[in-house]
Amino acid sequence: MKATVKHLVAMAHVADVQRSAEFYSQMGFRVVGTFKNDAGVLCWVDLRSGDAALMLTKADAAVVAGQQAVLFYLYADNLIALRKQLLASGVAASEITYPFCMEKGEIRVEDPDGYVLLIGQSD
């Protein structure tokens, strides 16, 4: 039997780990693991929300939004309510669109480092 990968967690380089963790907490992510350097600066977090997982790590160089070559696709139980919640907390969220790949609707959000999040309505 061939060995296979069973799970994947994206790890994004960010300018400020604490700021980014707080941003993702607005979508229900909670911190389940951390690492601080000798100076006490938060350098890495493991975030979870249901089956969703994301690790954030401190970038060694400036994070340039236009050079982000990854897009995160997330699923929400109630896209309309999540969009309202994000807007109320000052996060810019697009109008809900209905592309062929997500006929139930999706929104676009950018995190503090310019990573694009597409959030679709789950089943």
Stockholm file with secondary structure:
# STOCKHOLM 1.0

chainA/1-123         MKATVKHLVAMAHVADVQRSAEFYSQMGFRVVGTFKNDAGVLCWVDLRSGDAALMLTKADAAVVAGQQAVLFYLYADNLIALRKQLLASGVAASEITYPFCMEKGEIRVEDPDGYVLLIGQSD
#=GR chainA/1-123 SS CCCCCCCCCEEEEESCHHHHHHHHHTTTCEEEEEEECTTCCEEEEEEEETTEEEEEEECSSCCCGGGCCCEEEEEESCHHHHHHHHHHTTCCBCCCBCCTTCTTCEEEEECTTCCEEEEEECC
#=GC SS_cons         CCCCCCCCCEEEEESCHHHHHHHHHTTTCEEEEEEECTTCCEEEEEEEETTEEEEEEECSSCCCGGGCCCEEEEEESCHHHHHHHHHHTTCCBCCCBCCTTCTTCEEEEECTTCCEEEEEECC
//
